[in-house]
Amino acid sequence: MEEKRERQSTGLGFMITAEPGGLVTMEANSPSPDAPSSELPPLRLSPDEQQVLTLYDQLRDLELKVALLKAQTAYIPDTAPAAETSLEAAQSAASAAKATYLLRNTITDAVLTANPILQAVHSSTRATPIESDLLPSVRARDAASATLARNATSLRDTLDALAATRAEALAAGRRNAELAQEVLRLAEEAARRRGGGSGPKGSGGEDDETRRETQLLRAGLKASRQKWKVMKGTASAIVVGSGVDWVGDEGLRWMVLDPEGEEM
């Protein structure tokens, strides 16, 4: 019968595996699909090192449970309905407590891992075998951090370009509305003049001038609509190409899928 392998996650981002025969290895949790597992050989841990990591996880769990029990003990239920300000204060306090807890754990992990990482990176003669084996994982972590920073910068640039395009599109839409109102006003004025029969002398020249103004406004409206279509197409391409979840956002979904308006 095949012997069972025991696996346990640690708080330092590694997975401990107990092999048959007492051999213990440590692997990075949730490796990136872009990084082949063959490039990150498992770290071999002694039983003492495995016990230290296990106790470290248990200590973290106990600290969290103790904090929750203290909060439950100190809680005094209030029969009065909670006001909106008190709810906001409670949410702020909870967010601050969570941030403090995560920051403390992050600092602790950084302090505990700083020396082994330095020993691995600088290939110190005093480095233990397991510290030397950390180097591939450290390099993979740094590469992932650099990729994440580049992606975050690209996303920020894309969102900035999208915001600028939206502002231009809104300005073009307002200009379209103004031109349409002016065209309607001139059309009504021309209709009134035609309905009034032969007007005073010189009315024909005024009608010609009105028609010329109408034609100019219609040309401006057409150009503005064309600019609007170009900007909307550009914004749609930026949104789709950025990888942002535009389907779940109503504004982005309108930007990508909203059909063109009917000609006026």
C-alpha positions as a Markdown table, in Angstrom:
| # | Residue | x | y | z |
|---|---|---|---|---|
| 1 | Met | 0.0 | 0.0 | 0.0 |
| 2 | Glu | 1.3 | 3.5 | -0.9 |
| 3 | Glu | 2.2 | 5.5 | 2.1 |
| 4 | Lys | 0.2 | 8.7 | 2.7 |
| 5 | Arg | 1.9 | 12.1 | 2.2 |
| 6 | Glu | 1.0 | 14.8 | 4.7 |
| 7 | Arg | 0.9 | 18.5 | 3.5 |
| 8 | Gln | 0.5 | 21.6 | 5.7 |
| 9 | Ser | 0.5 | 25.3 | 4.8 |
| 10 | Thr | 2.7 | 27.7 | 6.7 |
| 11 | Gly | 2.3 | 31.3 | 7.4 |
| 12 | Leu | 5.4 | 32.2 | 5.5 |
| 13 | Gly | 4.1 | 31.3 | 2.0 |
| 14 | Phe | 5.3 | 27.7 | 1.9 |
| 15 | Met | 3.7 | 24.3 | 1.9 |
| 16 | Ile | 5.3 | 21.6 | 4.0 |
| 17 | Thr | 5.2 | 18.0 | 2.6 |
| 18 | Ala | 6.0 | 15.0 | 4.8 |
| 19 | Glu | 7.4 | 12.3 | 2.5 |
| 20 | Pro | 7.3 | 8.6 | 3.4 |
| 21 | Gly | 10.3 | 7.7 | 5.5 |
| 22 | Gly | 10.4 | 10.9 | 7.5 |
| 23 | Leu | 11.8 | 13.2 | 4.6 |
| 24 | Val | 10.3 | 16.7 | 4.8 |
| 25 | Thr | 10.2 | 19.2 | 1.9 |
| 26 | Met | 8.9 | 22.7 | 1.7 |
| 27 | Glu | 7.4 | 24.2 | -1.5 |
| 28 | Ala | 6.1 | 27.7 | -2.4 |
| 29 | Asn | 2.3 | 28.1 | -2.0 |
| 30 | Ser | 0.3 | 28.6 | -5.2 |
| 31 | Pro | 3.2 | 28.8 | -7.7 |
| 32 | Ser | 2.6 | 31.1 | -10.7 |
| 33 | Pro | 1.5 | 29.2 | -13.9 |
| 34 | Asp | 4.1 | 31.1 | -15.8 |
| 35 | Ala | 6.9 | 29.7 | -13.6 |
| 36 | Pro | 7.5 | 25.9 | -14.2 |
| 37 | Ser | 7.8 | 23.9 | -11.0 |
| 38 | Ser | 11.1 | 22.4 | -12.2 |
| 39 | Glu | 12.7 | 25.8 | -11.8 |
| 40 | Leu | 11.8 | 25.9 | -8.1 |
| 41 | Pro | 13.1 | 22.8 | -6.4 |
| 42 | Pro | 11.5 | 21.9 | -3.1 |
| 43 | Leu | 13.3 | 23.0 | 0.0 |
| 44 | Arg | 14.3 | 20.1 | 2.2 |
| 45 | Leu | 13.5 | 20.7 | 5.9 |
| 46 | Ser | 14.7 | 18.9 | 9.0 |
| 47 | Pro | 12.1 | 17.7 | 11.5 |
| 48 | Asp | 13.1 | 20.5 | 13.8 |
| 49 | Glu | 12.6 | 23.1 | 11.1 |
| 50 | Gln | 9.2 | 21.6 | 10.2 |
| 51 | Gln | 8.2 | 21.7 | 13.9 |
| 52 | Val | 9.2 | 25.4 | 14.1 |
| 53 | Leu | 7.1 | 26.3 | 11.1 |
| 54 | Thr | 4.1 | 24.3 | 12.4 |
| 55 | Leu | 4.4 | 26.0 | 15.8 |
| 56 | Tyr | 4.6 | 29.4 | 14.1 |
| 57 | Asp | 1.3 | 28.7 | 12.3 |
| 58 | Gln | -0.3 | 27.6 | 15.5 |
| 59 | Leu | 0.9 | 30.7 | 17.3 |
| 60 | Arg | -0.7 | 32.9 | 14.6 |
| 61 | Asp | -4.0 | 31.0 | 14.9 |
| 62 | Leu | -4.0 | 31.2 | 18.7 |
| 63 | Glu | -3.2 | 35.0 | 18.7 |
| 64 | Leu | -6.2 | 35.6 | 16.3 |
| 65 | Lys | -8.5 | 33.4 | 18.4 |
| 66 | Val | -7.5 | 35.1 | 21.7 |
| 67 | Ala | -8.1 | 38.5 | 20.1 |
| 68 | Leu | -11.6 | 37.4 | 19.0 |
| 69 | Leu | -12.5 | 36.0 | 22.4 |
| 70 | Lys | -11.4 | 39.2 | 24.1 |
| 71 | Ala | -13.5 | 41.2 | 21.7 |
| 72 | Gln | -16.5 | 39.0 | 22.3 |
| 73 | Thr | -16.1 | 39.2 | 26.1 |
| 74 | Ala | -15.8 | 43.0 | 26.0 |
| 75 | Tyr | -18.8 | 43.4 | 23.7 |
| 76 | Ile | -21.9 | 44.9 | 25.3 |
| 77 | Pro | -25.0 | 44.6 | 23.2 |
| 78 | Asp | -27.0 | 47.7 | 22.7 |
| 79 | Thr | -30.8 | 47.5 | 22.4 |
| 80 | Ala | -31.1 | 50.9 | 20.8 |
| 81 | Pro | -30.9 | 51.1 | 17.0 |
| 82 | Ala | -27.5 | 51.9 | 15.8 |
| 83 | Ala | -27.1 | 55.3 | 14.2 |
| 84 | Glu | -25.3 | 55.7 | 10.8 |
| 85 | Thr | -22.4 | 57.5 | 12.5 |
| 86 | Ser | -21.9 | 54.7 | 15.0 |
| 87 | Leu | -21.9 | 52.1 | 12.2 |
| 88 | Glu | -19.3 | 54.1 | 10.3 |
| 89 | Ala | -17.2 | 54.4 | 13.4 |
| 90 | Ala | -17.4 | 50.7 | 14.0 |
| 91 | Gln | -16.4 | 50.0 | 10.4 |
| 92 | Ser | -13.5 | 52.4 | 10.6 |
| 93 | Ala | -12.3 | 50.7 | 13.9 |
| 94 | Ala | -12.6 | 47.3 | 12.3 |
| 95 | Ser | -10.6 | 48.4 | 9.2 |
| 96 | Ala | -7.9 | 49.9 | 11.5 |
| 97 | Ala | -7.7 | 46.7 | 13.6 |
| 98 | Lys | -7.4 | 44.6 | 10.4 |
| 99 | Ala | -4.7 | 46.9 | 9.0 |
| 100 | Thr | -2.7 | 46.8 | 12.2 |
| 101 | Tyr | -2.9 | 43.0 | 12.4 |
| 102 | Leu | -1.8 | 42.5 | 8.8 |
| 103 | Leu | 1.0 | 45.1 | 9.2 |
| 104 | Arg | 2.3 | 43.5 | 12.3 |
| 105 | Asn | 2.3 | 40.1 | 10.6 |
| 106 | Thr | 4.0 | 41.5 | 7.5 |
| 107 | Ile | 6.7 | 43.1 | 9.6 |
| 108 | Thr | 7.3 | 39.9 | 11.6 |
| 109 | Asp | 7.6 | 37.8 | 8.4 |
| 110 | Ala | 10.0 | 40.4 | 6.9 |
| 111 | Val | 12.2 | 40.3 | 10.0 |
| 112 | Leu | 12.2 | 36.5 | 10.1 |
| 113 | Thr | 13.0 | 36.1 | 6.4 |
| 114 | Ala | 15.4 | 39.0 | 6.0 |
| 115 | Asn | 18.6 | 37.2 | 7.2 |
| 116 | Pro | 18.0 | 33.9 | 5.3 |
| 117 | Ile | 17.3 | 35.9 | 2.1 |
| 118 | Leu | 20.4 | 38.0 | 2.5 |
| 119 | Gln | 22.5 | 34.8 | 3.0 |
| 120 | Ala | 21.0 | 33.3 | -0.1 |
| 121 | Val | 21.3 | 36.3 | -2.3 |
| 122 | His | 24.9 | 37.1 | -1.3 |
| 123 | Ser | 26.0 | 33.4 | -1.3 |
| 124 | Ser | 27.5 | 33.8 | 2.1 |
| 125 | Thr | 29.9 | 31.1 | 3.2 |
| 126 | Arg | 28.0 | 30.9 | 6.5 |
| 127 | Ala | 24.7 | 30.2 | 4.7 |
| 128 | Thr | 23.0 | 26.9 | 5.5 |
| 129 | Pro | 22.0 | 24.5 | 2.6 |
| 130 | Ile | 18.3 | 25.5 | 3.0 |
| 131 | Glu | 19.3 | 29.2 | 2.8 |
| 132 | Ser | 21.2 | 28.6 | -0.4 |
| 133 | Asp | 18.2 | 26.7 | -1.8 |
| 134 | Leu | 16.1 | 29.9 | -1.3 |
| 135 | Leu | 17.8 | 31.7 | -4.1 |
| 136 | Pro | 15.6 | 30.4 | -7.0 |
| 137 | Ser | 12.5 | 31.2 | -5.0 |
| 138 | Val | 13.8 | 34.7 | -4.2 |
| 139 | Arg | 14.5 | 35.4 | -7.9 |
| 140 | Ala | 11.1 | 34.1 | -8.9 |
| 141 | Arg | 9.5 | 36.4 | -6.3 |
| 142 | Asp | 11.4 | 39.4 | -7.6 |
| 143 | Ala | 10.5 | 38.7 | -11.2 |
| 144 | Ala | 6.8 | 38.3 | -10.2 |
| 145 | Ser | 7.0 | 41.6 | -8.3 |
| 146 | Ala | 8.5 | 43.4 | -11.3 |
| 147 | Thr | 5.8 | 42.0 | -13.6 |
| 148 | Leu | 3.1 | 43.1 | -11.1 |
| 149 | Ala | 4.5 | 46.6 | -11.0 |
| 150 | Arg | 4.6 | 46.9 | -14.8 |
| 151 | Asn | 1.0 | 45.6 | -15.0 |
| 152 | Ala | -0.1 | 48.0 | -12.4 |
| 153 | Thr | 1.5 | 50.9 | -14.2 |
| 154 | Ser | 0.0 | 49.9 | -17.5 |
| 155 | Leu | -3.4 | 49.6 | -15.9 |
| 156 | Arg | -3.1 | 53.0 | -14.4 |
| 157 | Asp | -2.1 | 54.5 | -17.7 |
| 158 | Thr | -5.0 | 52.8 | -19.4 |
| 159 | Leu | -7.5 | 54.1 | -16.9 |
| 160 | Asp | -6.1 | 57.6 | -17.2 |
| 161 | Ala | -6.4 | 57.5 | -21.0 |
| 162 | Leu | -9.9 | 56.1 | -20.6 |
| 163 | Ala | -10.8 | 59.0 | -18.2 |
| 164 | Ala | -9.4 | 61.6 | -20.7 |
| 165 | Thr | -11.3 | 60.0 | -23.6 |
| 166 | Arg | -14.5 | 60.0 | -21.5 |
| 167 | Ala | -14.1 | 63.7 | -20.8 |
| 168 | Glu | -13.6 | 64.4 | -24.5 |
| 169 | Ala | -16.6 | 62.3 | -25.4 |
| 170 | Leu | -18.8 | 64.1 | -22.9 |
| 171 | Ala | -17.6 | 67.5 | -24.3 |
| 172 | Ala | -18.4 | 66.3 | -27.8 |
| 173 | Gly | -21.8 | 65.1 | -26.7 |
| 174 | Arg | -22.6 | 68.5 | -25.2 |
| 175 | Arg | -21.4 | 70.2 | -28.4 |
| 176 | Asn | -23.6 | 67.9 | -30.4 |
| 177 | Ala | -26.6 | 68.8 | -28.3 |
| 178 | Glu | -25.9 | 72.6 | -28.8 |
| 179 | Leu | -25.5 | 72.2 | -32.5 |
| 180 | Ala | -28.7 | 70.2 | -32.8 |
| 181 | Gln | -30.6 | 72.8 | -30.8 |
| 182 | Glu | -29.3 | 75.6 | -33.1 |
| 183 | Val | -30.2 | 73.6 | -36.2 |
| 184 | Leu | -33.8 | 73.1 | -34.9 |
| 185 | Arg | -34.1 | 76.8 | -34.1 |
| 186 | Leu | -33.0 | 77.8 | -37.6 |
| 187 | Ala | -35.2 | 75.2 | -39.2 |
| 188 | Glu | -38.2 | 76.6 | -37.2 |
| 189 | Glu | -37.3 | 80.1 | -38.2 |
| 190 | Ala | -37.1 | 79.2 | -41.9 |
| 191 | Ala | -40.4 | 77.4 | -41.7 |
| 192 | Arg | -42.1 | 80.4 | -40.2 |
| 193 | Arg | -40.7 | 82.6 | -43.0 |
| 194 | Arg | -41.9 | 80.3 | -45.7 |
| 195 | Gly | -45.3 | 80.0 | -44.1 |
| 196 | Gly | -45.7 | 83.8 | -43.9 |
| 197 | Gly | -45.8 | 84.1 | -47.7 |
| 198 | Ser | -44.0 | 86.8 | -49.5 |
| 199 | Gly | -42.4 | 88.9 | -46.9 |
| 200 | Pro | -41.0 | 92.4 | -47.1 |
| 201 | Lys | -38.3 | 93.3 | -49.6 |
| 202 | Gly | -35.1 | 91.6 | -49.0 |
| 203 | Ser | -36.7 | 88.6 | -47.3 |
| 204 | Gly | -35.3 | 86.3 | -50.0 |
| 205 | Gly | -31.7 | 87.4 | -49.1 |
| 206 | Glu | -32.5 | 86.7 | -45.4 |
| 207 | Asp | -33.8 | 83.2 | -46.3 |
| 208 | Asp | -30.6 | 82.5 | -48.3 |
| 209 | Glu | -28.6 | 83.6 | -45.3 |
| 210 | Thr | -30.6 | 81.4 | -43.0 |
| 211 | Arg | -30.1 | 78.4 | -45.3 |
| 212 | Arg | -26.4 | 79.1 | -45.4 |
| 213 | Glu | -26.2 | 79.2 | -41.6 |
| 214 | Thr | -28.3 | 76.0 | -41.5 |
| 215 | Gln | -25.9 | 74.3 | -43.9 |
| 216 | Leu | -22.9 | 75.4 | -41.9 |
| 217 | Leu | -24.4 | 74.2 | -38.7 |
| 218 | Arg | -25.4 | 70.9 | -40.2 |
| 219 | Ala | -21.8 | 70.5 | -41.5 |
| 220 | Gly | -20.5 | 71.3 | -38.0 |
| 221 | Leu | -22.9 | 68.8 | -36.5 |
| 222 | Lys | -21.8 | 66.1 | -38.9 |
| 223 | Ala | -18.1 | 66.7 | -38.1 |
| 224 | Ser | -18.8 | 66.7 | -34.4 |
| 225 | Arg | -20.7 | 63.4 | -34.7 |
| 226 | Gln | -17.8 | 61.9 | -36.7 |
| 227 | Lys | -15.4 | 63.0 | -34.0 |
| 228 | Trp | -17.7 | 61.5 | -31.4 |
| 229 | Lys | -17.7 | 58.2 | -33.2 |
| 230 | Val | -13.9 | 58.2 | -33.5 |
| 231 | Met | -13.4 | 59.0 | -29.8 |
| 232 | Lys | -16.0 | 56.3 | -28.8 |
| 233 | Gly | -14.3 | 53.7 | -30.9 |
| 234 | Thr | -10.9 | 54.6 | -29.4 |
| 235 | Ala | -12.3 | 54.4 | -25.9 |
| 236 | Ser | -13.9 | 51.0 | -26.7 |
| 237 | Ala | -10.6 | 49.7 | -28.0 |
| 238 | Ile | -8.7 | 50.9 | -24.9 |
| 239 | Val | -11.2 | 49.3 | -22.6 |
| 240 | Val | -11.2 | 46.0 | -24.4 |
| 241 | Gly | -7.5 | 45.9 | -24.8 |
| 242 | Ser | -6.7 | 46.8 | -21.2 |
| 243 | Gly | -8.0 | 43.5 | -19.8 |
| 244 | Val | -10.3 | 45.4 | -17.4 |
| 245 | Asp | -13.6 | 43.6 | -16.4 |
| 246 | Trp | -15.7 | 46.0 | -18.5 |
| 247 | Val | -18.7 | 43.5 | -18.6 |
| 248 | Gly | -19.3 | 44.0 | -14.9 |
| 249 | Asp | -19.1 | 47.8 | -15.0 |
| 250 | Glu | -22.1 | 49.6 | -16.3 |
| 251 | Gly | -20.2 | 52.6 | -17.5 |
| 252 | Leu | -17.5 | 50.6 | -19.3 |
| 253 | Arg | -20.2 | 48.3 | -20.8 |
| 254 | Trp | -22.0 | 51.3 | -22.2 |
| 255 | Met | -18.7 | 52.6 | -23.6 |
| 256 | Val | -18.0 | 49.3 | -25.4 |
| 257 | Leu | -21.5 | 48.1 | -26.4 |
| 258 | Asp | -23.8 | 51.1 | -26.7 |
| 259 | Pro | -25.0 | 51.4 | -30.3 |
| 260 | Glu | -24.5 | 54.6 | -32.2 |
| 261 | Gly | -27.4 | 57.1 | -31.9 |
| 262 | Glu | -29.7 | 57.7 | -34.8 |
| 263 | Glu | -29.0 | 60.5 | -37.2 |
| 264 | Met | -31.0 | 63.6 | -36.4 |
